[in-house]
């Protein structure tokens, strides 16, 4: 690490947010001659409290293998089959890994498991734990990051500041477009009488999709409902919750037997107005876009953001790290994948989360057609595994 004449720390890259996307970017840059710093608000040696399970695509596995992290992950369950259906409809489609000549379509693991593995891999990267970023500005030739750590206000400079913390920092200055889907997602782990190992279910209903992701001896549930309904679901005792889930989902995995702790979070579509809202700054992951969890695209896209940006950074001369040319190149490389992912998830929500009879028939027919056309199934499966650029 070098210092400027006034003793303010100076880096080539400052990554704001040490979550999985920010940590993946830092990991990809290790071994280079670049001076990289990660600012993470969590204190050191503090485990993540995020209760969500992550659905990683096969493409994300390949990226994590390149980062040397995949082999360190524990308690990973593979998805070999995805069963897509619509409640009270004849339509359904089944995607299988063997049809795509891959070992799995995706994988399920706890968020903290991936977070911990990526954090542990950053042994050669300076990480400022307990650093809460309070300001981000640009000056001639660099970004200025203000942060609070151990009760003291501090500052650092960087050729390029990468925001990977969800985007709240810049939202007041550069408000993202946001659409509330009127839904919340309830998440928990359940066991059932007749689990189908390796099979994930995506079931569309008029109140929103419900996903069952195979994990260990049961399933991670992502059950979407209106905000009010989701809050009611949190208050149910286990017996009622399991009964209502069985009635809502059906008999494909038998009776639901047990449920773990439940939590929920609101769903919406958020899109930053620009990937570089100010000079010497880039947004990736949830800071750039936050999508509905249907089809499990959000984190996988964020990981692709980090990988693509790392390749551009490694190919650039240090003095060109935040040049207009490099910023424009990153925006071009991510445009198709980003826009396609947003439209794909948004379209699924709008098409399947309503009770219009005419659309119901069309939805059923579209699932049936998808199931009967191998090239269409390959297209959808490839999009889910690798994004639009895959």
Short mmCIF file of the C-alpha atoms (twelve columns), coordinates in Angstrom:
data_MODEL
# 
_entry.id   MODEL 
# 
loop_
_atom_site.group_PDB 
_atom_site.id 
_atom_site.type_symbol 
_atom_site.label_atom_id 
_atom_site.label_alt_id 
_atom_site.label_comp_id 
_atom_site.label_asym_id 
_atom_site.label_seq_id 
_atom_site.Cartn_x 
_atom_site.Cartn_y 
_atom_site.Cartn_z 
_atom_site.pdbx_PDB_model_num 
ATOM 1   C CA . UNK A 1   0.000   0.000   0.000   1 
ATOM 2   C CA . UNK A 2   1.286   3.460   -0.900  1 
ATOM 3   C CA . UNK A 3   0.292   6.721   0.706   1 
ATOM 4   C CA . UNK A 4   -0.275  10.177  -0.703  1 
ATOM 5   C CA . UNK A 5   1.686   13.126  0.607   1 
ATOM 6   C CA . UNK A 6   -1.017  13.891  3.194   1 
ATOM 7   C CA . UNK A 7   -0.883  10.276  4.468   1 
ATOM 8   C CA . UNK A 8   -4.254  9.314   3.008   1 
ATOM 9   C CA . UNK A 9   -4.081  5.682   1.871   1 
ATOM 10  C CA . UNK A 10  -4.134  5.222   -1.891  1 
ATOM 11  C CA . UNK A 11  -5.196  2.069   -3.758  1 
ATOM 12  C CA . UNK A 12  -5.736  1.034   -7.328  1 
ATOM 13  C CA . UNK A 13  -9.067  -0.625  -6.493  1 
ATOM 14  C CA . UNK A 14  -11.335 -0.015  -3.493  1 
ATOM 15  C CA . UNK A 15  -14.187 -2.523  -3.231  1 
ATOM 16  C CA . UNK A 16  -17.073 -1.260  -1.108  1 
ATOM 17  C CA . UNK A 17  -18.806 -4.334  0.326   1 
ATOM 18  C CA . UNK A 18  -17.184 -7.649  1.180   1 
ATOM 19  C CA . UNK A 19  -20.219 -9.822  0.490   1 
ATOM 20  C CA . UNK A 20  -19.919 -12.722 -1.971  1 
ATOM 21  C CA . UNK A 21  -19.871 -10.498 -5.079  1 
ATOM 22  C CA . UNK A 22  -17.351 -8.004  -3.712  1 
ATOM 23  C CA . UNK A 23  -15.217 -10.788 -2.259  1 
ATOM 24  C CA . UNK A 24  -15.287 -12.659 -5.580  1 
ATOM 25  C CA . UNK A 25  -13.949 -9.570  -7.350  1 
ATOM 26  C CA . UNK A 26  -11.186 -9.207  -4.755  1 
ATOM 27  C CA . UNK A 27  -10.309 -12.893 -5.089  1 
ATOM 28  C CA . UNK A 28  -10.088 -12.597 -8.873  1 
ATOM 29  C CA . UNK A 29  -7.614  -9.722  -8.501  1 
ATOM 30  C CA . UNK A 30  -5.315  -11.519 -6.065  1 
ATOM 31  C CA . UNK A 31  -1.908  -12.324 -7.462  1 
ATOM 32  C CA . UNK A 32  -1.777  -9.167  -9.565  1 
ATOM 33  C CA . UNK A 33  0.430   -6.183  -8.791  1 
ATOM 34  C CA . UNK A 34  -2.608  -4.018  -8.073  1 
ATOM 35  C CA . UNK A 35  -3.191  -2.500  -4.667  1 
ATOM 36  C CA . UNK A 36  -6.689  -3.670  -3.685  1 
ATOM 37  C CA . UNK A 37  -8.690  -2.872  -0.570  1 
ATOM 38  C CA . UNK A 38  -12.058 -4.274  0.569   1 
ATOM 39  C CA . UNK A 39  -14.225 -2.245  2.944   1 
ATOM 40  C CA . UNK A 40  -16.625 -4.472  4.876   1 
ATOM 41  C CA . UNK A 41  -19.018 -3.198  7.534   1 
ATOM 42  C CA . UNK A 42  -19.107 -6.523  9.402   1 
ATOM 43  C CA . UNK A 43  -16.574 -6.821  12.221  1 
ATOM 44  C CA . UNK A 44  -13.741 -9.287  11.689  1 
ATOM 45  C CA . UNK A 45  -14.439 -12.934 12.550  1 
ATOM 46  C CA . UNK A 46  -18.187 -12.338 12.514  1 
ATOM 47  C CA . UNK A 47  -20.303 -14.960 10.774  1 
ATOM 48  C CA . UNK A 48  -22.978 -13.875 8.324   1 
ATOM 49  C CA . UNK A 49  -26.512 -13.911 9.729   1 
ATOM 50  C CA . UNK A 50  -28.169 -14.069 6.287   1 
ATOM 51  C CA . UNK A 51  -30.609 -16.988 6.457   1 
ATOM 52  C CA . UNK A 52  -31.101 -17.353 2.711   1 
ATOM 53  C CA . UNK A 53  -29.984 -20.307 0.666   1 
ATOM 54  C CA . UNK A 54  -28.195 -19.568 -2.575  1 
ATOM 55  C CA . UNK A 55  -29.098 -21.285 -5.823  1 
ATOM 56  C CA . UNK A 56  -25.845 -21.279 -7.790  1 
ATOM 57  C CA . UNK A 57  -25.959 -22.006 -11.496 1 
ATOM 58  C CA . UNK A 58  -23.550 -24.439 -13.103 1 
ATOM 59  C CA . UNK A 59  -21.895 -21.422 -14.714 1 
ATOM 60  C CA . UNK A 60  -21.272 -19.947 -11.272 1 
ATOM 61  C CA . UNK A 61  -19.641 -23.195 -10.194 1 
ATOM 62  C CA . UNK A 62  -17.214 -22.872 -13.100 1 
ATOM 63  C CA . UNK A 63  -16.338 -19.315 -12.061 1 
ATOM 64  C CA . UNK A 64  -15.844 -20.350 -8.427  1 
ATOM 65  C CA . UNK A 65  -13.582 -23.173 -9.602  1 
ATOM 66  C CA . UNK A 66  -11.471 -20.629 -11.493 1 
ATOM 67  C CA . UNK A 67  -11.297 -18.575 -8.302  1 
ATOM 68  C CA . UNK A 68  -10.089 -21.628 -6.362  1 
ATOM 69  C CA . UNK A 69  -13.050 -21.471 -3.974  1 
ATOM 70  C CA . UNK A 70  -15.394 -24.235 -5.120  1 
ATOM 71  C CA . UNK A 71  -13.369 -27.032 -3.520  1 
ATOM 72  C CA . UNK A 72  -13.567 -25.272 -0.142  1 
ATOM 73  C CA . UNK A 73  -17.366 -25.256 -0.022  1 
ATOM 74  C CA . UNK A 74  -19.144 -27.658 2.296   1 
ATOM 75  C CA . UNK A 75  -22.751 -28.921 2.403   1 
ATOM 76  C CA . UNK A 76  -23.547 -28.336 -1.265  1 
ATOM 77  C CA . UNK A 77  -26.573 -30.085 -2.807  1 
ATOM 78  C CA . UNK A 78  -26.782 -30.529 -6.573  1 
ATOM 79  C CA . UNK A 79  -29.809 -29.764 -8.749  1 
ATOM 80  C CA . UNK A 80  -30.016 -32.344 -11.529 1 
ATOM 81  C CA . UNK A 81  -33.636 -31.664 -12.543 1 
ATOM 82  C CA . UNK A 82  -35.875 -28.587 -12.550 1 
ATOM 83  C CA . UNK A 83  -39.623 -29.213 -12.630 1 
ATOM 84  C CA . UNK A 84  -41.635 -26.169 -13.735 1 
ATOM 85  C CA . UNK A 85  -45.418 -26.136 -13.365 1 
ATOM 86  C CA . UNK A 86  -48.447 -23.929 -12.938 1 
ATOM 87  C CA . UNK A 87  -50.983 -24.517 -10.178 1 
ATOM 88  C CA . UNK A 88  -54.378 -25.783 -11.353 1 
ATOM 89  C CA . UNK A 89  -53.089 -26.251 -14.881 1 
ATOM 90  C CA . UNK A 90  -52.018 -29.104 -17.130 1 
ATOM 91  C CA . UNK A 91  -48.876 -27.325 -18.294 1 
ATOM 92  C CA . UNK A 92  -45.432 -28.346 -17.085 1 
ATOM 93  C CA . UNK A 93  -41.844 -28.575 -18.287 1 
ATOM 94  C CA . UNK A 94  -38.852 -30.542 -16.991 1 
ATOM 95  C CA . UNK A 95  -35.207 -29.558 -17.499 1 
ATOM 96  C CA . UNK A 96  -32.550 -32.222 -16.914 1 
ATOM 97  C CA . UNK A 97  -28.790 -31.876 -16.518 1 
ATOM 98  C CA . UNK A 98  -28.153 -34.978 -18.649 1 
ATOM 99  C CA . UNK A 99  -29.897 -33.301 -21.575 1 
ATOM 100 C CA . UNK A 100 -27.401 -30.433 -21.303 1 
ATOM 101 C CA . UNK A 101 -24.383 -32.732 -20.848 1 
ATOM 102 C CA . UNK A 102 -23.476 -31.107 -17.522 1 
ATOM 103 C CA . UNK A 103 -23.131 -32.748 -14.093 1 
ATOM 104 C CA . UNK A 104 -25.785 -30.466 -12.593 1 
ATOM 105 C CA . UNK A 105 -27.958 -27.533 -13.596 1 
ATOM 106 C CA . UNK A 106 -27.192 -25.803 -10.324 1 
ATOM 107 C CA . UNK A 107 -26.361 -26.162 -6.651  1 
ATOM 108 C CA . UNK A 108 -27.906 -25.145 -3.330  1 
ATOM 109 C CA . UNK A 109 -25.917 -24.047 -0.312  1 
ATOM 110 C CA . UNK A 110 -26.318 -21.641 2.620   1 
ATOM 111 C CA . UNK A 111 -25.342 -18.034 1.982   1 
ATOM 112 C CA . UNK A 112 -22.928 -18.025 4.976   1 
ATOM 113 C CA . UNK A 113 -21.037 -21.023 3.568   1 
ATOM 114 C CA . UNK A 114 -20.130 -19.176 0.385   1 
ATOM 115 C CA . UNK A 115 -19.478 -15.937 2.255   1 
ATOM 116 C CA . UNK A 116 -17.095 -17.617 4.693   1 
ATOM 117 C CA . UNK A 117 -15.208 -19.475 1.942   1 
ATOM 118 C CA . UNK A 118 -14.691 -16.334 -0.116  1 
ATOM 119 C CA . UNK A 119 -13.668 -14.256 2.900   1 
ATOM 120 C CA . UNK A 120 -11.154 -16.907 3.960   1 
ATOM 121 C CA . UNK A 121 -9.656  -16.864 0.461   1 
ATOM 122 C CA . UNK A 122 -8.705  -13.181 0.705   1 
ATOM 123 C CA . UNK A 123 -5.490  -13.823 2.623   1 
ATOM 124 C CA . UNK A 124 -3.487  -11.605 0.267   1 
ATOM 125 C CA . UNK A 125 -6.007  -8.751  0.104   1 
ATOM 126 C CA . UNK A 126 -6.211  -5.921  2.615   1 
ATOM 127 C CA . UNK A 127 -9.693  -6.020  4.148   1 
ATOM 128 C CA . UNK A 128 -10.911 -3.265  6.451   1 
ATOM 129 C CA . UNK A 129 -13.480 -4.975  8.684   1 
ATOM 130 C CA . UNK A 130 -15.908 -2.868  10.668  1 
ATOM 131 C CA . UNK A 131 -15.546 -0.096  8.072   1 
ATOM 132 C CA . UNK A 132 -18.874 1.566   7.374   1 
ATOM 133 C CA . UNK A 133 -18.632 3.674   4.227   1 
ATOM 134 C CA . UNK A 134 -20.198 7.095   4.757   1 
ATOM 135 C CA . UNK A 135 -19.326 8.950   1.547   1 
ATOM 136 C CA . UNK A 136 -18.112 8.424   -1.997  1 
ATOM 137 C CA . UNK A 137 -16.938 11.268  -4.179  1 
ATOM 138 C CA . UNK A 138 -14.709 11.769  -7.183  1 
ATOM 139 C CA . UNK A 139 -11.749 14.074  -7.612  1 
ATOM 140 C CA . UNK A 140 -9.350  14.522  -10.494 1 
ATOM 141 C CA . UNK A 141 -7.926  11.100  -11.281 1 
ATOM 142 C CA . UNK A 142 -9.440  9.101   -8.410  1 
ATOM 143 C CA . UNK A 143 -12.365 8.353   -6.114  1 
ATOM 144 C CA . UNK A 144 -12.475 9.426   -2.469  1 
ATOM 145 C CA . UNK A 145 -14.048 6.990   -0.007  1 
ATOM 146 C CA . UNK A 146 -14.975 8.168   3.474   1 
ATOM 147 C CA . UNK A 147 -15.635 5.550   6.129   1 
ATOM 148 C CA . UNK A 148 -16.051 5.152   9.856   1 
ATOM 149 C CA . UNK A 149 -14.016 2.501   11.674  1 
ATOM 150 C CA . UNK A 150 -13.506 2.041   15.420  1 
ATOM 151 C CA . UNK A 151 -15.403 5.254   16.041  1 
ATOM 152 C CA . UNK A 152 -13.106 7.359   13.866  1 
ATOM 153 C CA . UNK A 153 -13.809 8.999   10.505  1 
ATOM 154 C CA . UNK A 154 -11.220 8.007   7.916   1 
ATOM 155 C CA . UNK A 155 -10.610 8.360   4.204   1 
ATOM 156 C CA . UNK A 156 -8.872  6.608   1.343   1 
ATOM 157 C CA . UNK A 157 -8.310  7.304   -2.336  1 
ATOM 158 C CA . UNK A 158 -8.557  4.836   -5.216  1 
ATOM 159 C CA . UNK A 159 -8.173  4.912   -8.972  1 
ATOM 160 C CA . UNK A 160 -11.441 2.953   -9.161  1 
ATOM 161 C CA . UNK A 161 -14.093 2.462   -6.487  1 
ATOM 162 C CA . UNK A 162 -16.364 -0.549  -7.042  1 
ATOM 163 C CA . UNK A 163 -19.666 -0.481  -5.161  1 
ATOM 164 C CA . UNK A 164 -20.794 -4.025  -4.329  1 
ATOM 165 C CA . UNK A 165 -22.796 -3.411  -1.149  1 
ATOM 166 C CA . UNK A 166 -26.335 -3.099  -2.501  1 
ATOM 167 C CA . UNK A 167 -26.178 0.505   -3.654  1 
ATOM 168 C CA . UNK A 168 -27.713 2.322   -0.653  1 
ATOM 169 C CA . UNK A 169 -24.675 4.592   -0.455  1 
ATOM 170 C CA . UNK A 170 -25.350 6.316   -3.783  1 
ATOM 171 C CA . UNK A 171 -29.142 5.998   -3.883  1 
ATOM 172 C CA . UNK A 172 -29.849 9.513   -2.494  1 
ATOM 173 C CA . UNK A 173 -27.695 11.126  -5.201  1 
ATOM 174 C CA . UNK A 174 -28.493 8.727   -8.038  1 
ATOM 175 C CA . UNK A 175 -31.885 7.163   -7.269  1 
ATOM 176 C CA . UNK A 176 -32.433 3.824   -9.014  1 
ATOM 177 C CA . UNK A 177 -35.622 2.947   -10.806 1 
ATOM 178 C CA . UNK A 178 -37.669 0.736   -8.530  1 
ATOM 179 C CA . UNK A 179 -40.844 -1.247  -8.924  1 
ATOM 180 C CA . UNK A 180 -42.519 -2.920  -5.969  1 
ATOM 181 C CA . UNK A 181 -43.945 -6.263  -7.074  1 
ATOM 182 C CA . UNK A 182 -46.353 -6.148  -4.137  1 
ATOM 183 C CA . UNK A 183 -44.827 -9.418  -2.960  1 
ATOM 184 C CA . UNK A 184 -42.578 -10.672 -0.195  1 
ATOM 185 C CA . UNK A 185 -40.611 -13.920 -0.157  1 
ATOM 186 C CA . UNK A 186 -40.885 -16.201 2.849   1 
ATOM 187 C CA . UNK A 187 -37.902 -18.528 3.255   1 
ATOM 188 C CA . UNK A 188 -37.365 -21.567 5.436   1 
ATOM 189 C CA . UNK A 189 -36.153 -25.178 5.365   1 
ATOM 190 C CA . UNK A 190 -38.708 -28.008 5.313   1 
ATOM 191 C CA . UNK A 191 -38.631 -31.783 5.331   1 
ATOM 192 C CA . UNK A 192 -41.218 -33.951 3.635   1 
ATOM 193 C CA . UNK A 193 -42.390 -37.546 3.362   1 
ATOM 194 C CA . UNK A 194 -41.282 -38.218 -0.219  1 
ATOM 195 C CA . UNK A 195 -38.380 -35.937 -1.182  1 
ATOM 196 C CA . UNK A 196 -36.954 -36.196 -4.672  1 
ATOM 197 C CA . UNK A 197 -33.185 -35.734 -4.283  1 
ATOM 198 C CA . UNK A 198 -31.688 -33.447 -6.872  1 
ATOM 199 C CA . UNK A 199 -35.043 -32.149 -8.127  1 
ATOM 200 C CA . UNK A 200 -35.928 -28.474 -7.765  1 
ATOM 201 C CA . UNK A 201 -39.501 -27.298 -8.220  1 
ATOM 202 C CA . UNK A 202 -40.623 -23.914 -9.563  1 
ATOM 203 C CA . UNK A 203 -44.413 -23.734 -9.225  1 
ATOM 204 C CA . UNK A 204 -46.278 -20.675 -10.427 1 
ATOM 205 C CA . UNK A 205 -49.467 -19.588 -8.670  1 
ATOM 206 C CA . UNK A 206 -51.688 -16.541 -8.907  1 
ATOM 207 C CA . UNK A 207 -50.127 -15.105 -5.738  1 
ATOM 208 C CA . UNK A 208 -46.578 -15.650 -7.024  1 
ATOM 209 C CA . UNK A 209 -44.108 -18.484 -7.534  1 
ATOM 210 C CA . UNK A 210 -43.081 -20.988 -4.877  1 
ATOM 211 C CA . UNK A 211 -39.693 -22.661 -5.260  1 
ATOM 212 C CA . UNK A 212 -38.476 -25.839 -3.563  1 
ATOM 213 C CA . UNK A 213 -34.699 -26.154 -3.745  1 
ATOM 214 C CA . UNK A 214 -33.288 -29.555 -2.741  1 
ATOM 215 C CA . UNK A 215 -30.935 -29.266 0.205   1 
ATOM 216 C CA . UNK A 216 -29.678 -32.109 2.395   1 
ATOM 217 C CA . UNK A 217 -32.673 -34.045 3.750   1 
ATOM 218 C CA . UNK A 218 -35.351 -31.643 2.540   1 
ATOM 219 C CA . UNK A 219 -35.915 -28.394 0.677   1 
ATOM 220 C CA . UNK A 220 -35.182 -24.715 1.004   1 
ATOM 221 C CA . UNK A 221 -38.483 -22.948 0.374   1 
ATOM 222 C CA . UNK A 222 -38.928 -19.570 -1.317  1 
ATOM 223 C CA . UNK A 223 -42.667 -18.859 -1.076  1 
ATOM 224 C CA . UNK A 224 -43.872 -15.557 -2.527  1 
ATOM 225 C CA . UNK A 225 -47.091 -13.889 -1.474  1 
ATOM 226 C CA . UNK A 226 -48.492 -10.409 -0.958  1 
ATOM 227 C CA . UNK A 227 -46.763 -8.405  1.765   1 
ATOM 228 C CA . UNK A 228 -49.746 -8.785  4.088   1 
ATOM 229 C CA . UNK A 229 -50.135 -12.501 3.422   1 
ATOM 230 C CA . UNK A 230 -46.431 -13.130 3.999   1 
ATOM 231 C CA . UNK A 231 -46.597 -11.397 7.379   1 
ATOM 232 C CA . UNK A 232 -49.569 -13.595 8.297   1 
ATOM 233 C CA . UNK A 233 -47.601 -16.682 7.251   1 
ATOM 234 C CA . UNK A 234 -44.826 -15.746 9.637   1 
ATOM 235 C CA . UNK A 235 -47.309 -15.818 12.517  1 
ATOM 236 C CA . UNK A 236 -48.674 -19.322 11.785  1 
ATOM 237 C CA . UNK A 237 -47.627 -22.173 14.004  1 
ATOM 238 C CA . UNK A 238 -45.715 -25.002 12.310  1 
ATOM 239 C CA . UNK A 239 -48.762 -27.235 11.936  1 
ATOM 240 C CA . UNK A 240 -50.731 -24.616 10.046  1 
ATOM 241 C CA . UNK A 241 -47.735 -23.546 7.982   1 
ATOM 242 C CA . UNK A 242 -47.044 -27.108 6.822   1 
ATOM 243 C CA . UNK A 243 -50.716 -27.732 6.054   1 
ATOM 244 C CA . UNK A 244 -51.064 -24.503 4.068   1 
ATOM 245 C CA . UNK A 245 -47.844 -25.245 2.165   1 
ATOM 246 C CA . UNK A 246 -49.095 -28.694 1.211   1 
ATOM 247 C CA . UNK A 247 -52.387 -27.262 0.010   1 
ATOM 248 C CA . UNK A 248 -50.566 -24.545 -1.943  1 
ATOM 249 C CA . UNK A 249 -47.853 -26.703 -3.504  1 
ATOM 250 C CA . UNK A 250 -49.533 -30.088 -3.927  1 
ATOM 251 C CA . UNK A 251 -48.474 -33.726 -3.460  1 
ATOM 252 C CA . UNK A 252 -45.295 -33.995 -5.516  1 
ATOM 253 C CA . UNK A 253 -43.043 -34.469 -2.466  1 
ATOM 254 C CA . UNK A 254 -45.653 -35.918 -0.127  1 
ATOM 255 C CA . UNK A 255 -46.677 -34.476 3.206   1 
ATOM 256 C CA . UNK A 256 -44.549 -31.694 4.647   1 
ATOM 257 C CA . UNK A 257 -43.252 -32.812 8.043   1 
ATOM 258 C CA . UNK A 258 -41.132 -30.108 9.671   1 
ATOM 259 C CA . UNK A 259 -40.301 -26.438 9.130   1 
ATOM 260 C CA . UNK A 260 -37.347 -24.420 10.348  1 
ATOM 261 C CA . UNK A 261 -37.183 -20.778 11.368  1 
ATOM 262 C CA . UNK A 262 -38.981 -18.499 8.933   1 
ATOM 263 C CA . UNK A 263 -38.077 -15.047 7.644   1 
ATOM 264 C CA . UNK A 264 -39.272 -12.882 4.799   1 
ATOM 265 C CA . UNK A 265 -38.130 -9.930  2.733   1 
ATOM 266 C CA . UNK A 266 -39.891 -7.667  0.205   1 
ATOM 267 C CA . UNK A 267 -39.437 -8.187  -3.524  1 
ATOM 268 C CA . UNK A 268 -38.952 -5.583  -6.191  1 
ATOM 269 C CA . UNK A 269 -37.052 -4.744  -9.337  1 
ATOM 270 C CA . UNK A 270 -34.290 -2.196  -8.787  1 
ATOM 271 C CA . UNK A 271 -32.036 -0.923  -11.530 1 
ATOM 272 C CA . UNK A 272 -29.306 1.682   -11.182 1 
ATOM 273 C CA . UNK A 273 -29.620 4.473   -13.765 1 
ATOM 274 C CA . UNK A 274 -25.984 3.947   -14.808 1 
ATOM 275 C CA . UNK A 275 -23.261 1.436   -14.030 1 
ATOM 276 C CA . UNK A 276 -20.898 4.372   -13.506 1 
ATOM 277 C CA . UNK A 277 -22.925 7.142   -11.822 1 
ATOM 278 C CA . UNK A 278 -19.820 9.282   -11.251 1 
ATOM 279 C CA . UNK A 279 -16.232 9.278   -12.502 1 
ATOM 280 C CA . UNK A 280 -13.904 6.586   -11.113 1 
ATOM 281 C CA . UNK A 281 -16.857 4.510   -9.837  1 
ATOM 282 C CA . UNK A 282 -18.581 1.300   -10.985 1 
ATOM 283 C CA . UNK A 283 -21.572 -0.613  -9.618  1 
ATOM 284 C CA . UNK A 284 -21.797 -4.411  -9.619  1 
ATOM 285 C CA . UNK A 285 -24.143 -7.037  -8.190  1 
ATOM 286 C CA . UNK A 286 -27.119 -5.777  -6.222  1 
ATOM 287 C CA . UNK A 287 -25.784 -2.243  -6.404  1 
ATOM 288 C CA . UNK A 288 -26.363 -2.386  -10.168 1 
ATOM 289 C CA . UNK A 289 -29.542 -4.472  -10.264 1 
ATOM 290 C CA . UNK A 290 -31.770 -6.365  -7.851  1 
ATOM 291 C CA . UNK A 291 -34.228 -8.830  -9.350  1 
ATOM 292 C CA . UNK A 292 -37.054 -11.117 -8.303  1 
ATOM 293 C CA . UNK A 293 -35.691 -14.486 -7.092  1 
ATOM 294 C CA . UNK A 294 -37.712 -16.435 -9.667  1 
ATOM 295 C CA . UNK A 295 -35.323 -18.591 -11.736 1 
ATOM 296 C CA . UNK A 296 -32.485 -17.773 -9.298  1 
ATOM 297 C CA . UNK A 297 -30.725 -15.195 -11.472 1 
ATOM 298 C CA . UNK A 298 -29.694 -12.444 -9.035  1 
ATOM 299 C CA . UNK A 299 -26.497 -13.647 -7.367  1 
ATOM 300 C CA . UNK A 300 -25.371 -15.536 -10.444 1 
ATOM 301 C CA . UNK A 301 -25.534 -12.333 -12.462 1 
ATOM 302 C CA . UNK A 302 -23.629 -10.487 -9.738  1 
ATOM 303 C CA . UNK A 303 -20.879 -13.093 -9.864  1 
ATOM 304 C CA . UNK A 304 -20.649 -12.650 -13.631 1 
ATOM 305 C CA . UNK A 305 -20.409 -8.879  -13.061 1 
ATOM 306 C CA . UNK A 306 -17.434 -9.434  -10.760 1 
ATOM 307 C CA . UNK A 307 -15.680 -11.852 -13.123 1 
ATOM 308 C CA . UNK A 308 -16.093 -9.665  -16.222 1 
ATOM 309 C CA . UNK A 309 -14.890 -6.578  -14.359 1 
ATOM 310 C CA . UNK A 310 -11.862 -8.431  -12.991 1 
ATOM 311 C CA . UNK A 311 -10.795 -9.457  -16.505 1 
ATOM 312 C CA . UNK A 312 -11.022 -5.857  -17.711 1 
ATOM 313 C CA . UNK A 313 -9.083  -4.577  -14.702 1 
ATOM 314 C CA . UNK A 314 -6.333  -7.161  -15.157 1 
ATOM 315 C CA . UNK A 315 -5.997  -6.271  -18.836 1 
ATOM 316 C CA . UNK A 316 -5.824  -2.514  -18.204 1 
ATOM 317 C CA . UNK A 317 -2.818  -0.385  -17.342 1 
ATOM 318 C CA . UNK A 318 -3.102  1.008   -13.790 1 
ATOM 319 C CA . UNK A 319 -3.495  4.583   -15.029 1 
ATOM 320 C CA . UNK A 320 -6.427  3.507   -17.239 1 
ATOM 321 C CA . UNK A 321 -8.418  1.706   -14.541 1 
ATOM 322 C CA . UNK A 322 -11.254 4.226   -14.522 1 
ATOM 323 C CA . UNK A 323 -10.844 5.707   -17.981 1 
ATOM 324 C CA . UNK A 324 -13.926 6.449   -20.037 1 
ATOM 325 C CA . UNK A 325 -12.849 3.724   -22.449 1 
ATOM 326 C CA . UNK A 326 -12.669 1.053   -19.745 1 
ATOM 327 C CA . UNK A 327 -15.960 2.110   -18.135 1 
ATOM 328 C CA . UNK A 328 -17.676 2.049   -21.526 1 
ATOM 329 C CA . UNK A 329 -16.168 -1.355  -22.305 1 
ATOM 330 C CA . UNK A 330 -17.506 -2.827  -19.060 1 
ATOM 331 C CA . UNK A 331 -20.978 -1.383  -19.718 1 
ATOM 332 C CA . UNK A 332 -20.999 -2.888  -23.242 1 
ATOM 333 C CA . UNK A 333 -19.869 -6.313  -22.048 1 
ATOM 334 C CA . UNK A 334 -22.548 -6.464  -19.344 1 
ATOM 335 C CA . UNK A 335 -25.407 -4.800  -21.224 1 
ATOM 336 C CA . UNK A 336 -26.919 -7.824  -22.976 1 
ATOM 337 C CA . UNK A 337 -26.655 -10.175 -19.995 1 
ATOM 338 C CA . UNK A 338 -27.966 -7.544  -17.588 1 
ATOM 339 C CA . UNK A 339 -30.914 -6.440  -19.707 1 
ATOM 340 C CA . UNK A 340 -31.839 -10.000 -20.665 1 
ATOM 341 C CA . UNK A 341 -31.749 -11.162 -17.030 1 
ATOM 342 C CA . UNK A 342 -33.924 -8.275  -15.886 1 
ATOM 343 C CA . UNK A 343 -36.490 -8.804  -18.662 1 
ATOM 344 C CA . UNK A 344 -36.461 -12.584 -18.171 1 
ATOM 345 C CA . UNK A 345 -37.265 -12.487 -14.445 1 
ATOM 346 C CA . UNK A 346 -39.643 -9.531  -14.734 1 
ATOM 347 C CA . UNK A 347 -41.496 -11.207 -17.594 1 
ATOM 348 C CA . UNK A 348 -41.922 -14.448 -15.640 1 
ATOM 349 C CA . UNK A 349 -43.404 -12.576 -12.679 1 
ATOM 350 C CA . UNK A 350 -45.822 -10.616 -14.840 1 
ATOM 351 C CA . UNK A 351 -46.848 -13.568 -17.001 1 
ATOM 352 C CA . UNK A 352 -47.396 -16.125 -14.259 1 
ATOM 353 C CA . UNK A 353 -48.449 -14.130 -11.160 1 
ATOM 354 C CA . UNK A 354 -52.013 -13.300 -12.129 1 
ATOM 355 C CA . UNK A 355 -55.351 -15.078 -12.427 1 
ATOM 356 C CA . UNK A 356 -56.447 -13.906 -15.895 1 
ATOM 357 C CA . UNK A 357 -58.153 -16.932 -17.548 1 
ATOM 358 C CA . UNK A 358 -56.871 -16.186 -21.056 1 
ATOM 359 C CA . UNK A 359 -53.280 -15.930 -19.849 1 
ATOM 360 C CA . UNK A 360 -53.741 -19.099 -17.817 1 
ATOM 361 C CA . UNK A 361 -54.422 -21.124 -20.950 1 
ATOM 362 C CA . UNK A 362 -51.508 -19.493 -22.733 1 
ATOM 363 C CA . UNK A 363 -49.158 -20.200 -19.843 1 
ATOM 364 C CA . UNK A 364 -50.130 -23.855 -19.764 1 
ATOM 365 C CA . UNK A 365 -49.625 -24.143 -23.502 1 
ATOM 366 C CA . UNK A 366 -46.228 -22.414 -23.345 1 
ATOM 367 C CA . UNK A 367 -44.960 -24.837 -20.691 1 
ATOM 368 C CA . UNK A 368 -46.184 -27.796 -22.720 1 
ATOM 369 C CA . UNK A 369 -44.514 -26.484 -25.880 1 
ATOM 370 C CA . UNK A 370 -41.296 -25.846 -23.948 1 
ATOM 371 C CA . UNK A 371 -41.301 -29.418 -22.689 1 
ATOM 372 C CA . UNK A 372 -41.786 -30.806 -26.192 1 
ATOM 373 C CA . UNK A 373 -39.089 -28.797 -27.965 1 
ATOM 374 C CA . UNK A 374 -35.524 -29.866 -27.112 1 
ATOM 375 C CA . UNK A 375 -33.930 -26.751 -28.627 1 
ATOM 376 C CA . UNK A 376 -36.219 -24.510 -26.545 1 
ATOM 377 C CA . UNK A 377 -35.356 -26.421 -23.370 1 
ATOM 378 C CA . UNK A 378 -31.655 -26.114 -24.158 1 
ATOM 379 C CA . UNK A 379 -32.066 -22.378 -24.714 1 
ATOM 380 C CA . UNK A 380 -33.833 -21.841 -21.367 1 
ATOM 381 C CA . UNK A 381 -31.447 -24.115 -19.461 1 
ATOM 382 C CA . UNK A 382 -28.415 -22.415 -20.994 1 
ATOM 383 C CA . UNK A 383 -29.810 -18.992 -20.098 1 
ATOM 384 C CA . UNK A 384 -30.339 -20.101 -16.501 1 
ATOM 385 C CA . UNK A 385 -26.844 -21.615 -16.229 1 
ATOM 386 C CA . UNK A 386 -24.715 -19.040 -18.062 1 
ATOM 387 C CA . UNK A 387 -26.785 -15.911 -18.633 1 
ATOM 388 C CA . UNK A 388 -27.350 -14.290 -22.001 1 
ATOM 389 C CA . UNK A 389 -23.632 -14.183 -22.823 1 
ATOM 390 C CA . UNK A 390 -23.080 -17.885 -22.141 1 
# 
